[in-house]
Amino acid sequence: MMSDFQWDLPEPYVHRITVVPADIDDFGHANNARYLEWADAAAWTHWASKGFSREACEADDRGIAIIRTEADYLGHVREGDELDCAVWITKSDGRLRAERRYQFVRVSDGATVFRALTKVVCFQLSTGKPARMTEIFRSHYSVLPSVAAALAAQD
């Protein structure tokens, strides 16, 4: 399903979405809030692609909460457009905190229309307080070696 786009980083997980009428605002393009909803959907499908489920979160009494999002809106999309939403884990301490990056590319022309960085923290579902990552969270929120090398080369 992944297209041959110029991705910001190697080995992205890619989630494809199609812009539907409910996504469109009064100006005829997708509402800015939809990009964050699409990012959330991509994060969940990325989680599922590793064989994890929402039930696994409940079993481990853990969740991930976004504590900061930086978003760059670089273009607009219209009804019927397809987007490839790339996801990477770009930082993790393996204990409590991690970062996820997104790049959304319009399939029809390869234009990057959105980028975001989310900083997240692991928390205990039953208390709502920060808590150490369990094994499945450490496994999922780990930076691929190719991504780490690409990030190091950017510095």
ZADO-1210 file (C-alpha; in nm, 4 decimals, padded with zeros to 6 digits):
<atoms>
<atom x="00.0000" y="00.0000" z="00.0000" code="MET" pos="1"/>
<atom x="00.2928" y="00.2377" z="00.0574" code="MET" pos="2"/>
<atom x="00.3656" y="00.4628" z="-00.2362" code="SER" pos="3"/>
<atom x="00.7051" y="00.5777" z="-00.3594" code="ASP" pos="4"/>
<atom x="00.7005" y="00.9175" z="-00.1901" code="PHE" pos="5"/>
<atom x="00.9918" y="01.1106" z="-00.0539" code="GLN" pos="6"/>
<atom x="00.9443" y="01.0276" z="00.3111" code="TRP" pos="7"/>
<atom x="01.1083" y="01.2376" z="00.5814" code="ASP" pos="8"/>
<atom x="01.2504" y="00.9247" z="00.7466" code="LEU" pos="9"/>
<atom x="01.3084" y="00.5622" z="00.6439" code="PRO" pos="10"/>
<atom x="01.0763" y="00.2678" z="00.7059" code="GLU" pos="11"/>
<atom x="00.7501" y="00.4478" z="00.7794" code="PRO" pos="12"/>
<atom x="00.4377" y="00.2720" z="00.8901" code="TYR" pos="13"/>
<atom x="00.1780" y="00.3993" z="00.6404" code="VAL" pos="14"/>
<atom x="-00.1948" y="00.4311" z="00.6974" code="HIS" pos="15"/>
<atom x="-00.4088" y="00.5334" z="00.3974" code="ARG" pos="16"/>
<atom x="-00.7186" y="00.7461" z="00.4420" code="ILE" pos="17"/>
<atom x="-00.9698" y="00.8900" z="00.1987" code="THR" pos="18"/>
<atom x="-01.1169" y="01.2335" z="00.2629" code="VAL" pos="19"/>
<atom x="-01.4947" y="01.1984" z="00.2992" code="VAL" pos="20"/>
<atom x="-01.7719" y="01.4625" z="00.2925" code="PRO" pos="21"/>
<atom x="-01.7877" y="01.4786" z="00.6752" code="ALA" pos="22"/>
<atom x="-01.4216" y="01.5956" z="00.6759" code="ASP" pos="23"/>
<atom x="-01.4943" y="01.9058" z="00.4682" code="ILE" pos="24"/>
<atom x="-01.5379" y="02.2506" z="00.6239" code="ASP" pos="25"/>
<atom x="-01.7128" y="02.5649" z="00.4994" code="ASP" pos="26"/>
<atom x="-01.4152" y="02.6500" z="00.2765" code="PHE" pos="27"/>
<atom x="-01.4367" y="02.3273" z="00.0764" code="GLY" pos="28"/>
<atom x="-01.1324" y="02.1518" z="00.2161" code="HIS" pos="29"/>
<atom x="-01.0639" y="01.9218" z="00.5104" code="ALA" pos="30"/>
<atom x="-01.0990" y="02.0877" z="00.8476" code="ASN" pos="31"/>
<atom x="-00.7703" y="02.1264" z="01.0366" code="ASN" pos="32"/>
<atom x="-00.9012" y="01.9212" z="01.3300" code="ALA" pos="33"/>
<atom x="-00.9422" y="01.6200" z="01.0999" code="ARG" pos="34"/>
<atom x="-00.5642" y="01.5915" z="01.0586" code="TYR" pos="35"/>
<atom x="-00.5282" y="01.5271" z="01.4305" code="LEU" pos="36"/>
<atom x="-00.8078" y="01.2691" z="01.4165" code="GLU" pos="37"/>
<atom x="-00.6344" y="01.1016" z="01.1215" code="TRP" pos="38"/>
<atom x="-00.3050" y="01.1048" z="01.3144" code="ALA" pos="39"/>
<atom x="-00.4808" y="00.9342" z="01.6059" code="ASP" pos="40"/>
<atom x="-00.6268" y="00.6712" z="01.3727" code="ALA" pos="41"/>
<atom x="-00.2822" y="00.6135" z="01.2182" code="ALA" pos="42"/>
<atom x="-00.1290" y="00.5743" z="01.5655" code="ALA" pos="43"/>
<atom x="-00.3864" y="00.3081" z="01.6547" code="TRP" pos="44"/>
<atom x="-00.3407" y="00.1165" z="01.3276" code="THR" pos="45"/>
<atom x="00.0388" y="00.1379" z="01.3796" code="HIS" pos="46"/>
<atom x="-00.0142" y="-00.0160" z="01.7254" code="TRP" pos="47"/>
<atom x="-00.2344" y="-00.2902" z="01.5762" code="ALA" pos="48"/>
<atom x="00.0187" y="-00.3581" z="01.2977" code="SER" pos="49"/>
<atom x="00.2601" y="-00.4791" z="01.5673" code="LYS" pos="50"/>
<atom x="00.0008" y="-00.7303" z="01.6881" code="GLY" pos="51"/>
<atom x="-00.1168" y="-00.5247" z="01.9850" code="PHE" pos="52"/>
<atom x="-00.4771" y="-00.4461" z="02.0754" code="SER" pos="53"/>
<atom x="-00.6642" y="-00.1979" z="02.2875" code="ARG" pos="54"/>
<atom x="-00.7401" y="-00.4907" z="02.5154" code="GLU" pos="55"/>
<atom x="-00.3635" y="-00.5305" z="02.5662" code="ALA" pos="56"/>
<atom x="-00.3614" y="-00.1789" z="02.7091" code="CYS" pos="57"/>
<atom x="-00.6351" y="-00.2730" z="02.9533" code="GLU" pos="58"/>
<atom x="-00.4576" y="-00.5976" z="03.0464" code="ALA" pos="59"/>
<atom x="-00.1347" y="-00.4049" z="03.1176" code="ASP" pos="60"/>
<atom x="-00.3267" y="-00.1208" z="03.2878" code="ASP" pos="61"/>
<atom x="-00.1361" y="00.1224" z="03.0659" code="ARG" pos="62"/>
<atom x="-00.2107" y="00.3864" z="02.8084" code="GLY" pos="63"/>
<atom x="-00.0281" y="00.6597" z="02.6220" code="ILE" pos="64"/>
<atom x="-00.1313" y="01.0225" z="02.6580" code="ALA" pos="65"/>
<atom x="-00.0249" y="01.3024" z="02.4287" code="ILE" pos="66"/>
<atom x="00.1315" y="01.5832" z="02.6301" code="ILE" pos="67"/>
<atom x="00.2302" y="01.8057" z="02.3376" code="ARG" pos="68"/>
<atom x="00.1590" y="01.8256" z="01.9660" code="THR" pos="69"/>
<atom x="00.3434" y="02.0414" z="01.7157" code="GLU" pos="70"/>
<atom x="00.1637" y="02.0569" z="01.3814" code="ALA" pos="71"/>
<atom x="00.2514" y="02.2112" z="01.0463" code="ASP" pos="72"/>
<atom x="-00.0308" y="02.2484" z="00.7956" code="TYR" pos="73"/>
<atom x="00.1419" y="02.2659" z="00.4577" code="LEU" pos="74"/>
<atom x="-00.1426" y="02.2330" z="00.2119" code="GLY" pos="75"/>
<atom x="-00.5050" y="02.1402" z="00.1874" code="HIS" pos="76"/>
<atom x="-00.7012" y="01.8377" z="00.0768" code="VAL" pos="77"/>
<atom x="-01.0458" y="01.8016" z="-00.0678" code="ARG" pos="78"/>
<atom x="-01.3195" y="01.5413" z="-00.0697" code="GLU" pos="79"/>
<atom x="-01.2073" y="01.2236" z="-00.2432" code="GLY" pos="80"/>
<atom x="-00.8344" y="01.2881" z="-00.1960" code="ASP" pos="81"/>
<atom x="-00.6345" y="00.9960" z="-00.0636" code="GLU" pos="82"/>
<atom x="-00.3610" y="01.0537" z="00.1934" code="LEU" pos="83"/>
<atom x="-00.0795" y="00.8278" z="00.2980" code="ASP" pos="84"/>
<atom x="-00.0178" y="00.8999" z="00.6645" code="CYS" pos="85"/>
<atom x="00.3349" y="00.7938" z="00.7642" code="ALA" pos="86"/>
<atom x="00.4198" y="00.7281" z="01.1283" code="VAL" pos="87"/>
<atom x="00.7536" y="00.6852" z="01.3034" code="TRP" pos="88"/>
<atom x="00.8575" y="00.6486" z="01.6655" code="ILE" pos="89"/>
<atom x="01.1457" y="00.8971" z="01.6800" code="THR" pos="90"/>
<atom x="01.2393" y="00.9040" z="02.0474" code="LYS" pos="91"/>
<atom x="01.1821" y="00.6845" z="02.3494" code="SER" pos="92"/>
<atom x="01.3393" y="00.6539" z="02.6911" code="ASP" pos="93"/>
<atom x="01.1903" y="00.3044" z="02.7233" code="GLY" pos="94"/>
<atom x="01.0421" y="00.4016" z="03.0567" code="ARG" pos="95"/>
<atom x="00.7930" y="00.6864" z="03.0452" code="LEU" pos="96"/>
<atom x="00.8276" y="00.9194" z="02.7459" code="ARG" pos="97"/>
<atom x="00.8341" y="00.8852" z="02.3698" code="ALA" pos="98"/>
<atom x="00.7808" y="01.0865" z="02.0516" code="GLU" pos="99"/>
<atom x="00.5939" y="01.0038" z="01.7348" code="ARG" pos="100"/>
<atom x="00.6260" y="01.1866" z="01.4017" code="ARG" pos="101"/>
<atom x="00.3781" y="01.2022" z="01.1177" code="TYR" pos="102"/>
<atom x="00.3975" y="01.3011" z="00.7525" code="GLN" pos="103"/>
<atom x="00.0792" y="01.3113" z="00.5424" code="PHE" pos="104"/>
<atom x="00.1246" y="01.2930" z="00.1668" code="VAL" pos="105"/>
<atom x="-00.1491" y="01.3499" z="-00.0918" code="ARG" pos="106"/>
<atom x="-00.1361" y="01.0392" z="-00.3101" code="VAL" pos="107"/>
<atom x="-00.2388" y="01.2131" z="-00.6345" code="SER" pos="108"/>
<atom x="00.0658" y="01.4407" z="-00.6536" code="ASP" pos="109"/>
<atom x="00.3017" y="01.3345" z="-00.3743" code="GLY" pos="110"/>
<atom x="00.2713" y="01.6686" z="-00.1945" code="ALA" pos="111"/>
<atom x="00.3333" y="01.6681" z="00.1794" code="THR" pos="112"/>
<atom x="00.0307" y="01.8456" z="00.3270" code="VAL" pos="113"/>
<atom x="00.0864" y="01.7931" z="00.6995" code="PHE" pos="114"/>
<atom x="00.3609" y="01.7109" z="00.9473" code="ARG" pos="115"/>
<atom x="00.3304" y="01.6667" z="01.3210" code="ALA" pos="116"/>
<atom x="00.5318" y="01.5665" z="01.6233" code="LEU" pos="117"/>
<atom x="00.3591" y="01.4315" z="01.9322" code="THR" pos="118"/>
<atom x="00.5266" y="01.3911" z="02.2678" code="LYS" pos="119"/>
<atom x="00.3646" y="01.1214" z="02.4752" code="VAL" pos="120"/>
<atom x="00.3817" y="00.9783" z="02.8247" code="VAL" pos="121"/>
<atom x="00.2873" y="00.6334" z="02.9479" code="CYS" pos="122"/>
<atom x="00.0298" y="00.6284" z="03.2257" code="PHE" pos="123"/>
<atom x="-00.1576" y="00.3796" z="03.4427" code="GLN" pos="124"/>
<atom x="-00.5158" y="00.3509" z="03.3217" code="LEU" pos="125"/>
<atom x="-00.6556" y="00.2757" z="03.6693" code="SER" pos="126"/>
<atom x="-00.5008" y="00.5828" z="03.8345" code="THR" pos="127"/>
<atom x="-00.4380" y="00.8260" z="03.5500" code="GLY" pos="128"/>
<atom x="-00.0841" y="00.8793" z="03.6816" code="LYS" pos="129"/>
<atom x="00.2410" y="00.8430" z="03.4860" code="PRO" pos="130"/>
<atom x="00.3738" y="00.4856" z="03.5015" code="ALA" pos="131"/>
<atom x="00.6605" y="00.2863" z="03.3560" code="ARG" pos="132"/>
<atom x="00.6102" y="00.1286" z="03.0152" code="MET" pos="133"/>
<atom x="00.5392" y="-00.2426" z="03.0206" code="THR" pos="134"/>
<atom x="00.7169" y="-00.4739" z="02.7755" code="GLU" pos="135"/>
<atom x="00.4648" y="-00.4285" z="02.4935" code="ILE" pos="136"/>
<atom x="00.4860" y="-00.0508" z="02.5268" code="PHE" pos="137"/>
<atom x="00.8691" y="-00.0593" z="02.5309" code="ARG" pos="138"/>
<atom x="00.8569" y="-00.2827" z="02.2243" code="SER" pos="139"/>
<atom x="00.6195" y="-00.0585" z="02.0291" code="HIS" pos="140"/>
<atom x="00.7724" y="00.2701" z="02.1428" code="TYR" pos="141"/>
<atom x="01.1227" y="00.1884" z="02.0275" code="SER" pos="142"/>
<atom x="01.3104" y="00.3724" z="01.7561" code="VAL" pos="143"/>
<atom x="01.4061" y="00.1683" z="01.4508" code="LEU" pos="144"/>
<atom x="01.7847" y="00.1701" z="01.3923" code="PRO" pos="145"/>
<atom x="01.7377" y="00.3189" z="01.0431" code="SER" pos="146"/>
<atom x="01.5261" y="00.6007" z="01.1886" code="VAL" pos="147"/>
<atom x="01.7819" y="00.6673" z="01.4639" code="ALA" pos="148"/>
<atom x="02.0589" y="00.6865" z="01.2025" code="ALA" pos="149"/>
<atom x="01.8595" y="00.9226" z="00.9816" code="ALA" pos="150"/>
<atom x="01.7815" y="01.1490" z="01.2767" code="LEU" pos="151"/>
<atom x="02.1491" y="01.1505" z="01.3830" code="ALA" pos="152"/>
<atom x="02.2495" y="01.2454" z="01.0281" code="ALA" pos="153"/>
<atom x="02.0099" y="01.5439" z="01.0418" code="GLN" pos="154"/>
<atom x="02.1775" y="01.6863" z="01.3534" code="ASP" pos="155"/>
</atoms>
